[in-house]
Amino acid sequence: MPASSAMEQTLAICKPDSVKRNLVGQILGQIEASGLQIKALKRLTLTRRQAEAFYDVHKERPFFSSLCDYMTSGPVVVAALEGERAIERWRELMGATDPAKAAEGTIRKKFGQNIEQNAVHGSDAKETAAREIAFFFSGIELAG
């Protein structure tokens, strides 16, 4: 099997704005309709320390503090997704980071409010996905 069609896992986060607006069910429905499988799922509220650790790669960026404020402003729903080319497929389904630039039919186009409150997060590479999934889920939660 070519590497491009191999089964992958990726992380999805329904951000505080989508949870607050009761969009989680619609977002999860789109994920399932796309053929991606939800391997693990949980709702939680990140502490400031957890948000800073999760977004550590952005700590030197000017938006880091604002991002951490936002991601701790309410509950999030995190999901480990699995499927062929899961990372690429989830990123296509999400759409561009800026909802104004996202393609029609994408989650961010439909539900995003602005570049920060853009409804969802997704891993951008296999290494990132592995780290992000491990941040939120233990092995037993991913089994089966």
Secondary structure, DSSP 8 states (H G I E B T S, - for coil): --GGGSEEEEEEEE-HHHHHTT-HHHHHHHHHHTT-EEEEEEEE---HHHHHHHTGGGTTSTTHHHHHHHHTSS-EEEEEEEEETHHHHHHHHH--SSGGGS-TTSHHHHH--SSSS-SEEE--SHHHHHHHHHHH--HHHH--
